[in-house]
Amino acid sequence: MTIKTASTHKKWLPKHGQWVHFTHRDNMKRKRPMAKASLPKTVPATTLPVDCTGNATVSCPMLGNDQYGDCGPVMCAHMDEIRTYGQGKAGFAEQSVNQTALVAQYEKVSGGDNGTDEDMLVGAQGIWTAAGGGLAGDPTAVVGDHLDVDITDIDLAQYLIDQFYGICMAWSVPDAFIQGFAQGTVWPNAAAPDPANGHYTCQADVAGESVVDGVNIFGFYRLWTWGAWCWVSPAFVESVQPQSFATFSALQFNKATGYDSHGRHVSDQAAAWVAIGGNAAAVAAIVSQFPPKVAPTPAPTPTPAPPSPTPTAPPTLLEAQSAVASALNALDPLIAKADAEKAAVSALVPLWPAS
């Protein structure tokens, strides 16, 4: 019989009003190498802000992290929820995660309440892969490929959040963060990491020009955890011993159309993923699940307006005199005055038609 053990410990978040669980950061470290993401020089800078969550209207609930150290599977679930939510737009619906099944899967893979490392999540038999059966046993809750990410590379981090809806991060939570965390708080500065507080979270959304609590949060990431979120700066992220990866998932795209909530087709996003180092065969298998990209309908060619008629020059005095003389010469020399006038008028009418 397998004896389940527990190496996680709980701490109270006074401002958030929740118990949460941690495992030591050493237990979370990657055991096997992972292909690394690299941003091509031809990729333009990401336009901020980046919204992947409908301005934080997605749910992303606690999913048991108030009772267990299941933050790794919960982070994966949050990424699935964010992608399927599609910013709350029509054609998308946030994926519902079975918490009971998720916790049971976590306890099985970790041998109890012992936390998870990245191999347990996205390794060859990781729970977030098809080979591992999918998150919480859901065969649709899988990623097709994953890449190691240097989250301290700001251009790369912004690009990945924009194009693929988030970055997954293992980190050492500072004690000050535990004491001060609450929904919407802002963490602008570097902090002292505590490896005893190992945790997994996802970053989705990048702020534009905006002042929150007196801080300009331009370029800050929205970090999702414990059923809530906060803003963290690149300086804060760099200080907390981050180890990060990004994923490619079919859940980003509308099943009926193959387009994501930003209007980008799965084939284009697959090409972008391969360009940063992703596995071409793995994402091609995902592309094949969707309808092909629809070619844009060309705008109708406007029918040119008919040319305007060339205006006719008015008759000259000489032409008028000639027309009258010709009409009179054709008459009897002894014609009455009235008849002569009538003939003259009749001769001039064709030269000035009624308008």
VOBA-1610 file (N, C-alpha, C; in pm, whole numbers, padded with zeros to 5 digits, always signed):
BEGIN
Met+00085-00120+00000Met+00000+00000+00000Met+00088+00124+00000Thr+00053+00221-00086Thr+00127+00346-00093Thr+00087+00437+00023Ile+00187+00484+00095Ile+00160+00576+00206Ile+00176+00718+00156Lys+00072+00797+00165Lys+00077+00935+00121Lys+00146+01020+00228Thr+00227+01113+00181Thr+00298+01201+00272Thr+00258+01345+00245Ala+00302+01435+00328Ala+00270+01576+00313Ala+00391+01661+00349Ser+00438+01737+00250Ser+00551+01826+00276Ser+00512+01972+00260Thr+00385+01999+00235Thr+00341+02137+00221Thr+00307+02194+00358His+00305+02325+00366His+00268+02392+00490His+00175+02508+00458Lys+00090+02543+00549Lys-00009+02648+00523Lys+00029+02777+00594Lys-00012+02886+00534Lys+00007+03019+00593Lys-00121+03100+00572Trp-00143+03195+00660Trp-00261+03279+00656Trp-00230+03409+00583Leu-00318+03447+00490Leu-00306+03575+00420Leu-00399+03674+00490Pro-00347+03761+00574Pro-00434+03845+00658Pro-00523+03941+00578Lys-00472+03998+00469Lys-00553+04093+00393Lys-00648+04023+00296His-00614+03902+00257His-00698+03826+00165His-00796+03738+00240Gly-00767+03711+00368Gly-00858+03630+00450Gly-00865+03486+00408Gln-00750+03426+00373Gln-00747+03288+00325Gln-00625+03215+00380Trp-00642+03084+00406Trp-00528+02996+00424Trp-00480+02953+00286Val-00349+02945+00268Val-00293+02893+00143Val-00176+02802+00176His-00143+02713+00083His-00039+02613+00109His+00080+02632+00017Phe+00198+02600+00071Phe+00323+02612-00004Phe+00404+02484+00011Thr+00494+02463-00084Thr+00595+02358-00072Thr+00729+02424-00092His+00836+02358-00050His+00966+02421-00064His+01001+02435-00211Arg+01061+02548-00245Arg+01093+02579-00386Arg+01182+02472-00448Asp+01268+02408-00371Asp+01357+02305-00425Asp+01278+02186-00481Asn+01161+02159-00425Asn+01080+02045-00470Asn+01012+02073-00604Met+01013+02198-00649Met+00942+02237-00770Met+01034+02250-00891Lys+01164+02240-00869Lys+01257+02269-00977Lys+01247+02166-01089Arg+01272+02215-01209Arg+01266+02132-01330Arg+01373+02024-01324Lys+01335+01902-01352Lys+01429+01789-01349Lys+01490+01760-01486Arg+01418+01790-01593Arg+01465+01761-01728Arg+01470+01891-01810Pro+01564+01900-01904Pro+01571+02022-01987Pro+01448+02038-02074Met+01419+02162-02108Met+01302+02196-02189Met+01347+02287-02303Ala+01293+02268-02422Ala+01325+02356-02534Ala+01295+02500-02495Lys+01381+02590-02539Lys+01375+02729-02492Lys+01315+02822-02597Ala+01228+02911-02553Ala+01169+03011-02642Ala+01269+03122-02669Ser+01270+03168-02793Ser+01357+03279-02832Ser+01281+03368-02929Leu+01284+03497-02906Leu+01206+03590-02987Leu+01283+03631-03111Pro+01228+03608-03232Pro+01298+03652-03354Pro+01313+03804-03356Lys+01422+03851-03415Lys+01449+03994-03419Lys+01347+04069-03504Thr+01282+03997-03595Thr+01186+04063-03685Thr+01051+04089-03620Val+01029+04035-03500Val+00899+04053-03434Val+00890+04195-03377Pro+00787+04270-03413Pro+00775+04407-03359Pro+00741+04407-03211Ala+00767+04518-03146Ala+00735+04531-03004Ala+00585+04514-02982Thr+00548+04452-02871Thr+00408+04429-02838Thr+00341+04560-02798Thr+00224+04583-02852Thr+00147+04703-02817Thr+00074+04680-02685Leu+00094+04769-02590Leu+00028+04760-02461Leu-00091+04856-02454Pro-00194+04821-02377Pro-00206+04704-02290Pro-00239+04577-02367Val-00216+04464-02300Val-00256+04333-02350Val-00365+04280-02259Asp-00481+04252-02317Asp-00594+04198-02239Asp-00624+04057-02286Cys-00610+03961-02199Cys-00646+03823-02230Cys-00758+03771-02141Thr-00802+03851-02044Thr-00895+03803-01941Thr-01025+03881-01935Gly-01050+03963-02040Gly-01170+04046-02035Gly-01162+04147-01921Asn-01042+04208-01905Asn-01017+04302-01795Asn-01051+04238-01661Ala-00998+04115-01643Ala-01009+04042-01515Ala-01151+03998-01483Thr-01235+03980-01584Thr-01371+03929-01558Thr-01378+03777-01560Val-01267+03710-01597Val-01261+03564-01590Val-01266+03523-01442Ser-01301+03397-01415Ser-01321+03354-01277Ser-01191+03312-01207Cys-01126+03205-01252Cys-01003+03153-01190Cys-01017+03133-01039Pro-01099+03037-00994Pro-01123+03017-00850Pro-01005+02951-00779Met-01016+02936-00648Met-00909+02882-00564Met-00874+02737-00598Leu-00973+02654-00625Leu-00955+02514-00665Leu-00871+02432-00567Gly-00893+02455-00438Gly-00835+02368-00337Gly-00703+02413-00279Asn-00646+02523-00328Asn-00515+02566-00277Asn-00523+02623-00136Asp-00646+02640-00084Asp-00663+02679+00056Asp-00652+02559+00149Gln-00654+02437+00091Gln-00644+02315+00172Gln-00526+02226+00133Tyr-00477+02241+00010Tyr-00372+02154-00041Tyr-00266+02238-00112Gly-00150+02176-00130Gly-00043+02242-00206Gly-00052+02213-00354Asp-00173+02220-00409Asp-00197+02185-00550Asp-00182+02303-00644Cys-00096+02400-00608Cys-00088+02522-00689Cys-00042+02496-00831Gly+00038+02389-00855Gly+00079+02358-00992Gly-00037+02324-01081Pro-00117+02223-01046Pro-00236+02194-01126Pro-00334+02312-01133Val-00344+02388-01025Val-00435+02504-01025Val-00388+02608-01126Met-00257+02632-01131Met-00203+02726-01231Met-00240+02680-01372Cys-00225+02551-01400Cys-00260+02498-01532Cys-00410+02519-01558Ala-00492+02493-01458Ala-00636+02512-01472Ala-00669+02658-01502His-00599+02750-01437His-00624+02892-01462His-00591+02930-01606Met-00484+02873-01660Met-00452+02902-01800Met-00563+02849-01892Asp-00613+02729-01863Asp-00723+02675-01943Asp-00848+02761-01931Glu-00875+02809-01810Glu-00994+02893-01789Glu-00982+03024-01864Ile-00863+03084-01861Ile-00842+03212-01929Ile-00857+03196-02080Arg-00797+03091-02134Arg-00806+03071-02279Arg-00949+03045-02324Thr-01018+02957-02255Thr-01154+02923-02298Thr-01252+03037-02272Tyr-01221+03124-02178Tyr-01307+03240-02151Tyr-01306+03337-02270Gly-01190+03346-02337Gly-01184+03428-02458Gly-01225+03571-02437Gln-01183+03631-02324Gln-01215+03770-02291Gln-01365+03792-02273Gly-01441+03683-02260Gly-01585+03697-02243Gly-01660+03723-02372Lys-01594+03704-02485Lys-01657+03732-02614Lys-01747+03618-02658Ala-01836+03648-02751Ala-01928+03548-02806Ala-01849+03435-02871Gly-01897+03312-02852Gly-01829+03196-02909Gly-01731+03130-02814Phe-01714+03187-02694Phe-01622+03132-02595Phe-01697+03111-02464Ala-01654+03011-02386Ala-01714+02983-02256Ala-01606+02927-02165Glu-01592+02986-02048Glu-01487+02943-01955Glu-01502+02796-01917Gln-01392+02724-01926Gln-01391+02581-01893Gln-01416+02561-01744Ser-01503+02468-01711Ser-01531+02434-01572Ser-01439+02321-01529Val-01364+02342-01420Val-01268+02244-01372Val-01326+02172-01250Asn-01324+02042-01253Asn-01375+01961-01142Asn-01270+01959-01031Gln-01297+02033-00923Gln-01198+02046-00815Gln-01168+01912-00748Thr-01269+01831-00726Thr-01249+01701-00661Thr-01156+01614-00744Ala-01180+01610-00874Ala-01096+01530-00963Ala-00955+01588-00972Leu-00945+01722-00969Leu-00814+01787-00977Leu-00730+01754-00853Val-00789+01763-00735Val-00717+01733-00611Val-00676+01586-00607Ala-00767+01498-00648Ala-00735+01355-00647Ala-00619+01325-00742Gln-00619+01387-00858Gln-00510+01369-00954Gln-00378+01422-00897Tyr-00387+01539-00833Tyr-00268+01598-00772Tyr-00210+01507-00665Glu-00293+01454-00576Glu-00244+01366-00470Glu-00182+01240-00526Lys-00238+01190-00635Lys-00184+01068-00696Lys-00047+01093-00755Val-00031+01202-00831Val+00094+01227-00899Val+00203+01271-00803Ser+00165+01337-00692Ser+00265+01386-00597Ser+00291+01290-00482Gly+00213+01179-00478Gly+00229+01084-00368Gly+00173+01134-00238Gly+00079+01223-00244Gly+00022+01287-00124Gly+00014+01435-00149Asp+00019+01511-00044Asp+00015+01657-00055Asp+00159+01709-00051Asn+00233+01681-00159Asn+00376+01708-00159Asn+00418+01811-00264Gly+00323+01877-00327Gly+00357+01973-00432Gly+00392+01903-00561Thr+00418+01980-00665Thr+00450+01925-00796Thr+00570+01996-00855Asp+00643+01924-00939Asp+00747+01989-01020Asp+00694+01999-01163Glu+00773+02061-01250Glu+00725+02085-01386Glu+00706+01956-01465Asp+00788+01855-01436Asp+00772+01728-01507Asp+00636+01665-01478Met+00588+01681-01357Met+00456+01627-01322Met+00344+01699-01398Leu+00374+01822-01441Leu+00273+01902-01510Leu+00281+01885-01661Val+00401+01904-01719Val+00415+01903-01866Val+00525+01811-01914Gly+00572+01721-01830Gly+00669+01621-01873Gly+00605+01519-01966Ala+00679+01414-01998Ala+00631+01314-02094Ala+00497+01253-02053Gln+00475+01236-01924Gln+00349+01183-01872Gln+00278+01285-01785Gly+00308+01412-01804Gly+00252+01518-01721Gly+00100+01524-01728Ile+00040+01566-01619Ile-00107+01565-01611Ile-00172+01664-01707Trp-00094+01760-01759Trp-00149+01860-01851Trp-00124+01820-01996Thr-00093+01693-02019Thr-00066+01643-02154Thr-00163+01531-02188Ala-00172+01501-02318Ala-00260+01393-02362Ala-00213+01259-02305Ala-00081+01239-02298Ala-00027+01114-02245Ala-00064+01096-02098Gly-00079+01206-02026Gly-00114+01200-01884Gly-00263+01201-01858Gly-00344+01204-01962Gly-00489+01197-01946Gly-00561+01329-01938Gly-00486+01439-01929Gly-00549+01570-01920Gly-00574+01614-01778Leu-00580+01743-01758Leu-00599+01802-01626Leu-00733+01759-01566Ala-00730+01710-01444Ala-00849+01661-01374Ala-00917+01549-01454Gly-00838+01477-01533Gly-00893+01367-01612Gly-00972+01410-01733Asp-00966+01537-01769Asp-01039+01588-01886Asp-00947+01580-02008Pro-00978+01496-02106Pro-00887+01480-02221Pro-00877+01604-02309Thr-00966+01701-02292Thr-00954+01825-02369Thr-00865+01926-02298Ala-00839+01906-02169Ala-00761+02000-02090Ala-00614+01965-02099Val-00558+01983-02218Val-00419+01947-02242Val-00351+02059-02321Val-00219+02060-02316Val-00140+02149-02401Val-00067+02065-02504Gly-00046+02124-02622Gly+00018+02050-02728Gly+00169+02060-02726Asp+00221+02169-02670Asp+00365+02189-02665Asp+00396+02291-02556His+00520+02293-02509His+00562+02388-02406His+00706+02428-02429Leu+00740+02548-02385Leu+00875+02602-02403Leu+00921+02672-02275Asp+01048+02653-02244Asp+01111+02726-02135Asp+01113+02875-02170Val+01085+02960-02073Val+01078+03103-02097Val+01163+03179-01994Asp+01247+03267-02043Asp+01316+03361-01955Asp+01221+03479-01933Ile+01148+03473-01823Ile+01045+03576-01800Ile+01107+03712-01770Thr+01237+03716-01743Thr+01303+03846-01720Thr+01332+03916-01853Asp+01316+03847-01965Asp+01324+03909-02098Asp+01187+03972-02124Ile+01177+04101-02100Ile+01047+04169-02101Ile+00980+04162-02238Asp+01055+04183-02346Asp+00996+04177-02480Asp+00936+04038-02506Leu+01010+03934-02468Leu+00962+03797-02487Leu+00839+03771-02402Ala+00842+03813-02276Ala+00729+03788-02186Ala+00602+03857-02238Gln+00614+03981-02281Gln+00497+04053-02331Gln+00442+03985-02457Tyr+00532+03941-02544Tyr+00490+03876-02668Tyr+00414+03746-02638Leu+00466+03666-02547Leu+00404+03537-02516Leu+00267+03555-02452Ile+00254+03653-02364Ile+00124+03677-02302Ile+00024+03724-02407Asp+00069+03811-02496Asp-00020+03861-02601Asp-00061+03749-02697Gln+00035+03669-02742Gln+00006+03570-02846Gln-00055+03441-02794Phe-00021+03402-02668Phe-00062+03271-02618Phe-00129+03278-02481Tyr-00167+03400-02438Tyr-00257+03425-02325Tyr-00196+03408-02186Gly-00068+03374-02175Gly-00013+03370-02040Gly+00120+03299-02032Ile+00185+03315-01917Ile+00310+03247-01884Ile+00293+03180-01749Cys+00341+03057-01736Cys+00337+02983-01610Cys+00469+03004-01536Met+00461+03026-01403Met+00583+03060-01329Met+00586+02991-01194Ala+00700+02926-01164Ala+00731+02879-01030Ala+00817+02986-00964Trp+00792+03014-00835Trp+00866+03122-00769Trp+00866+03105-00618Ser+00952+03183-00554Ser+00963+03183-00408Ser+00892+03308-00356Val+00781+03288-00286Val+00695+03400-00245Val+00756+03473-00125Pro+00779+03603-00136Pro+00830+03679-00022Pro+00728+03682+00093Asp+00776+03684+00214Asp+00685+03692+00329Asp+00604+03822+00325Ala+00666+03929+00273Ala+00593+04056+00263Ala+00474+04043+00169Phe+00488+03962+00066Phe+00376+03940-00027Phe+00263+03867+00044Ile+00298+03767+00123Ile+00196+03693+00198Ile+00119+03787+00292Gln+00190+03877+00355Gln+00125+03969+00450Gln+00041+04076+00380Gly+00077+04112+00257Gly+00009+04224+00193Gly-00080+04190+00076Phe-00083+04062+00034Phe-00160+04028-00086Phe-00309+04046-00064Ala-00374+04107-00162Ala-00519+04116-00171Ala-00552+04147-00316Gln-00677+04130-00350Gln-00721+04154-00488Gln-00682+04294-00533Gly-00612+04304-00647Gly-00582+04433-00707Gly-00463+04506-00647Thr-00392+04445-00553Thr-00275+04513-00497Thr-00165+04525-00601Val-00072+04619-00575Val+00034+04650-00670Val+00169+04624-00605Trp+00256+04552-00678Trp+00387+04515-00626Trp+00493+04566-00723Pro+00540+04692-00702Pro+00629+04755-00799Pro+00777+04725-00781Asn+00816+04680-00662Asn+00958+04673-00630Asn+01007+04530-00609Ala+01137+04513-00622Ala+01198+04384-00589Ala+01170+04352-00443Ala+01164+04222-00412Ala+01135+04178-00275Ala+01223+04060-00241Ala+01232+04029-00112Ala+01318+03920-00066Ala+01245+03786-00078Pro+01289+03696-00166Pro+01220+03568-00183Pro+01244+03475-00064Asp+01145+03392-00035Asp+01157+03291+00070Asp+01136+03155+00005Pro+01241+03077-00016Pro+01227+02947-00082Pro+01134+02851-00009Ala+01107+02874+00117Ala+01012+02788+00188Ala+00871+02805+00133Asn+00847+02918+00067Asn+00713+02949+00014Asn+00710+02927-00137Gly+00740+02804-00181Gly+00735+02775-00324Gly+00592+02775-00374His+00572+02835-00493His+00435+02855-00543His+00437+02859-00696Tyr+00325+02824-00757Tyr+00304+02836-00901Tyr+00191+02935-00928Thr+00212+03022-01027Thr+00105+03112-01071Thr+00117+03134-01222Cys+00012+03190-01281Cys+00023+03232-01422Cys+00009+03383-01430Gln+00081+03439-01526Gln+00071+03581-01557Gln-00006+03596-01687Ala-00115+03670-01684Ala-00194+03698-01804Ala-00239+03843-01795Asp-00226+03915-01904Asp-00250+04058-01917Asp-00122+04136-01886Val-00102+04242-01963Val+00006+04336-01939Val-00056+04475-01940Ala-00030+04552-01836Ala-00096+04682-01820Ala-00040+04787-01915Gly-00128+04879-01956Gly-00086+04997-02028Gly-00067+05111-01930Glu-00064+05233-01981Glu-00047+05350-01895Glu-00167+05361-01801Ser-00143+05345-01673Ser-00249+05354-01574Ser-00186+05370-01436Val-00247+05450-01352Val-00195+05472-01217Val-00288+05404-01118Val-00233+05312-01038Val-00307+05239-00936Val-00233+05257-00804Asp-00304+05304-00704Asp-00242+05330-00573Asp-00117+05415-00585Gly-00123+05514-00673Gly-00011+05606-00689Gly+00104+05553-00771Val+00089+05435-00831Val+00196+05373-00909Val+00154+05362-01055Asn+00240+05406-01145Asn+00215+05384-01288Asn+00249+05239-01318Ile+00148+05160-01353Ile+00168+05015-01369Ile+00196+04976-01515Phe+00240+05071-01596Phe+00270+05040-01736Phe+00371+04925-01742Gly+00335+04817-01816Gly+00424+04703-01832Gly+00417+04602-01719Phe+00332+04624-01618Phe+00317+04527-01510Phe+00233+04409-01560Tyr+00254+04291-01499Tyr+00178+04171-01533Tyr+00066+04149-01431Arg-00048+04100-01483Arg-00155+04062-01391Arg-00131+03916-01349Leu-00100+03896-01222Leu-00067+03765-01168Leu-00191+03706-01101Trp-00226+03582-01142Trp-00348+03517-01093Trp-00313+03410-00990Thr-00375+03419-00872Thr-00354+03318-00769Thr-00459+03332-00661Trp-00485+03222-00591Trp-00571+03220-00473Trp-00711+03280-00499Gly-00764+03255-00618Gly-00896+03305-00651Gly-00901+03455-00671Ala-00785+03517-00696Ala-00779+03664-00709Ala-00662+03697-00802Trp-00624+03825-00804Trp-00513+03869-00888Trp-00451+03995-00830Cys-00329+04023-00875Cys-00261+04148-00837Cys-00171+04190-00953Trp-00115+04311-00944Trp-00021+04360-01045Trp+00122+04345-00993Val+00209+04285-01073Val+00350+04270-01035Val+00438+04329-01145Ser+00541+04399-01104Ser+00632+04461-01202Ser+00736+04360-01249Pro+00800+04385-01362Pro+00911+04300-01404Pro+01022+04293-01299Ala+01045+04403-01227Ala+01148+04402-01123Ala+01110+04307-01010Phe+00983+04305-00971Phe+00938+04212-00868Phe+00955+04068-00915Val+00912+04041-01038Val+00921+03905-01091Val+01066+03857-01093Glu+01156+03942-01137Glu+01296+03904-01146Glu+01355+03870-01010Ser+01302+03930-00905Ser+01359+03913-00771Ser+01316+03786-00699Val+01214+03715-00750Val+01154+03606-00671Val+01192+03466-00722Gln+01310+03455-00783Gln+01364+03327-00829Gln+01268+03257-00927Pro+01229+03326-01035Pro+01129+03267-01125Pro+01188+03157-01214Gln+01108+03059-01241Gln+01134+02960-01346Gln+01004+02944-01422Ser+01008+02970-01553Ser+00883+02988-01627Ser+00878+02906-01755Phe+00756+02882-01799Phe+00735+02817-01928Phe+00604+02866-01989Ala+00595+02854-02120Ala+00472+02891-02192Ala+00421+02768-02265Thr+00293+02771-02302Thr+00230+02654-02363Thr+00147+02692-02484Phe+00128+02595-02573Phe+00039+02610-02688Phe-00077+02513-02669Ser-00200+02566-02677Ser-00317+02484-02647Ser-00429+02509-02747Ala-00500+02401-02782Ala-00618+02414-02868Ala-00728+02494-02800Leu-00724+02503-02668Leu-00831+02572-02595Leu-00830+02722-02618Gln-00728+02774-02682Gln-00723+02917-02712Gln-00820+02955-02823Phe-00866+02856-02900Phe-00936+02886-03025Phe-01081+02838-03023Asn-01167+02916-03087Asn-01307+02881-03103Asn-01317+02751-03183Lys-01389+02653-03128Lys-01396+02521-03193Lys-01460+02528-03332Ala-01554+02618-03349Ala-01629+02624-03475Ala-01554+02699-03584Thr-01465+02792-03545Thr-01402+02878-03645Thr-01250+02866-03653Gly-01187+02826-03542Gly-01041+02820-03538Gly-00976+02953-03507Tyr-01055+03054-03473Tyr-01000+03186-03440Tyr-01004+03208-03288Asp-00903+03280-03234Asp-00906+03312-03092Asp-00981+03443-03071Ser-00990+03485-02947Ser-01072+03603-02916Ser-01011+03733-02967His-00885+03727-03010His-00821+03844-03072His-00836+03843-03224Gly-00905+03740-03277Gly-00928+03732-03421Gly-00814+03669-03499Arg-00730+03588-03431Arg-00615+03526-03497Arg-00641+03377-03516His-00613+03327-03637His-00641+03187-03667His-00535+03095-03609Val-00576+02974-03574Val-00486+02878-03513Val-00364+02851-03602Ser-00380+02855-03733Ser-00266+02831-03822Ser-00161+02941-03810Asp-00206+03065-03795Asp-00113+03176-03778Asp-00042+03168-03643Gln-00117+03132-03538Gln-00056+03122-03406Gln+00040+03004-03399Ala+00008+02897-03471Ala+00101+02783-03477Ala+00231+02825-03543Ala+00222+02902-03650Ala+00344+02950-03717Ala+00425+03041-03625Ala+00356+03125-03547Ala+00425+03212-03451Ala+00493+03130-03344Trp+00428+03022-03301Trp+00486+02935-03198Trp+00612+02865-03250Val+00605+02814-03370Val+00722+02747-03429Val+00836+02846-03446Ala+00804+02970-03480Ala+00907+03073-03502Ala+00987+03104-03375Ile+00927+03082-03257Ile+01000+03108-03133Ile+01066+02982-03076Gly+01055+02871-03149Gly+01123+02749-03105Gly+01033+02631-03079Gly+00902+02643-03106Gly+00808+02537-03077Gly+00817+02420-03174Asn+00756+02310-03135Asn+00757+02186-03212Asn+00653+02194-03324Ala+00701+02193-03449Ala+00612+02211-03564Ala+00510+02098-03575Ala+00555+01975-03555Ala+00464+01861-03569Ala+00356+01863-03461Ala+00393+01901-03340Ala+00297+01903-03229Ala+00186+02003-03254Val+00220+02123-03302Val+00116+02223-03324Val+00040+02199-03453Ala+00103+02134-03551Ala+00031+02099-03675Ala-00084+02003-03645Ala-00064+01916-03548Ala-00170+01823-03509Ala-00288+01899-03450Ile-00261+02011-03382Ile-00369+02093-03327Ile-00439+02170-03438Val-00362+02226-03529Val-00421+02302-03640Val-00519+02215-03718Ser-00486+02087-03735Ser-00571+01998-03814Ser-00708+01974-03750Gln-00725+02011-03625Gln-00853+01991-03555Gln-00955+02100-03588Phe-00911+02205-03658Phe-00997+02322-03679Phe-01025+02346-03827Pro-01132+02421-03856Pro-01158+02459-03996Pro-01043+02543-04049Pro-01016+02537-04179Pro-00907+02618-04236Pro-00938+02766-04226Lys-00833+02842-04239Lys-00846+02988-04233Lys-00932+03038-04347Val-01022+03127-04317Val-01111+03182-04418Val-01043+03301-04485Ala-01035+03293-04620Ala-00975+03405-04694Ala-01068+03525-04685Pro-01014+03643-04666Pro-01100+03761-04658Pro-01174+03786-04788Thr-01300+03824-04779Thr-01381+03854-04898Thr-01333+03984-04960Pro-01294+03982-05088Pro-01245+04106-05149Pro-01358+04209-05160Ala-01322+04332-05142Ala-01421+04439-05154Ala-01467+04449-05299Pro-01597+04470-05322Pro-01646+04480-05460Pro-01584+04598-05533Thr-01554+04577-05662Thr-01498+04685-05743Thr-01609+04782-05779Pro-01594+04907-05744Pro-01702+05003-05775Pro-01718+05023-05925Thr-01845+05035-05968Thr-01873+05061-06110Thr-01843+05207-06141Pro-01757+05230-06239Pro-01723+05371-06268Pro-01844+05447-06320Ala-01855+05573-06281Ala-01965+05658-06327Ala-01948+05687-06475Pro-02059+05693-06551Pro-02047+05725-06695Pro-01988+05864-06713Pro-01911+05882-06819Pro-01850+06013-06841Pro-01955+06120-06865Ser-01931+06236-06815Ser-02024+06348-06835Ser-02020+06390-06982Pro-02138+06420-07037Pro-02139+06462-07178Pro-02062+06593-07196Thr-01997+06601-07311Thr-01922+06723-07340Thr-02021+06835-07371Pro-02014+06945-07298Pro-02112+07052-07321Pro-02099+07109-07462Thr-02215+07137-07521Thr-02218+07195-07657Thr-02203+07346-07649Ala-02113+07398-07729Ala-02091+07544-07729Ala-02215+07614-07785Pro-02253+07727-07725Pro-02372+07799-07776Pro-02345+07850-07921Pro-02453+07862-08002Pro-02434+07910-08141Pro-02384+08054-08144Thr-02307+08082-08245Thr-02256+08219-08261Thr-02361+08306-08329Leu-02340+08438-08325Leu-02432+08531-08391Leu-02437+08504-08541Leu-02320+08472-08598Leu-02317+08445-08741Leu-02401+08324-08776Glu-02395+08218-08690Glu-02474+08099-08715Glu-02624+08130-08706Ala-02661+08214-08611Ala-02803+08251-08597Ala-02851+08331-08719Gln-02769+08426-08761Gln-02807+08507-08876Gln-02820+08421-09002Ser-02727+08327-09016Ser-02731+08239-09133Ser-02856+08152-09135Ala-02894+08101-09014Ala-03012+08016-09007Ala-03137+08095-09043Val-03148+08223-08997Val-03266+08305-09027Val-03269+08340-09176Ala-03153+08376-09231Ala-03148+08413-09373Ala-03189+08295-09461Ser-03142+08179-09427Ser-03177+08061-09508Ser-03327+08035-09501Ala-03387+08054-09381Ala-03531+08030-09369Ala-03610+08132-09449Leu-03566+08261-09451Leu-03640+08365-09524Leu-03623+08350-09675Asn-03504+08313-09716Asn-03479+08300-09860Asn-03563+08190-09923Ala-03602+08097-09840Ala-03682+07987-09894Ala-03828+08027-09912Leu-03866+08147-09863Leu-04006+08190-09871Leu-04029+08279-09994Asp-04156+08303-10020Asp-04196+08395-10129Asp-04150+08535-10092Pro-04095+08613-10188Pro-04046+08749-10155Pro-04156+08840-10102Leu-04280+08811-10133Leu-04388+08899-10089Leu-04458+08843-09964Ile-04392+08764-09888Ile-04453+08703-09768Ile-04491+08810-09668Ala-04595+08787-09595Ala-04639+08882-09494Ala-04539+08886-09379Lys-04539+09001-09311Lys-04447+09022-09197Lys-04463+08914-09093Ala-04584+08878-09058Ala-04610+08778-08953Ala-04553+08643-08991Asp-04567+08611-09119Asp-04514+08481-09164Asp-04362+08482-09162Ala-04302+08600-09193Ala-04156+08610-09190Ala-04104+08591-09047Glu-04172+08657-08952Glu-04130+08644-08812Glu-04142+08498-08765Lys-04249+08433-08804Lys-04271+08293-08765Lys-04161+08204-08821Ala-04122+08230-08947Ala-04018+08150-09010Ala-03883+08171-08941Ala-03857+08298-08901Ala-03731+08329-08833Ala-03722+08256-08699Val-03834+08261-08622Val-03836+08192-08491Val-03815+08043-08509Ser-03881+07984-08606Ser-03869+07840-08632Ser-03725+07802-08666Ala-03654+07894-08734Ala-03516+07866-08773Ala-03422+07871-08652Leu-03456+07958-08552Leu-03367+07973-08436Leu-03388+07867-08328Val-03510+07807-08322Val-03539+07711-08214Val-03440+07596-08205Pro-03399+07532-08318Pro-03301+07419-08306Pro-03168+07459-08247Leu-03133+07592-08261Leu-03004+07635-08208Leu-03003+07652-08056Trp-03122+07673-07995Trp-03132+07686-07847Trp-03244+07593-07798Pro-03213+07462-07788Pro-03320+07371-07743Pro-03358+07400-07598Ala-03482+07366-07564Ala-03533+07393-07429Ala-03450+07315-07328Ser-03412+07374-07211Ser-03333+07307-07107Ser-03425+07244-07006
//
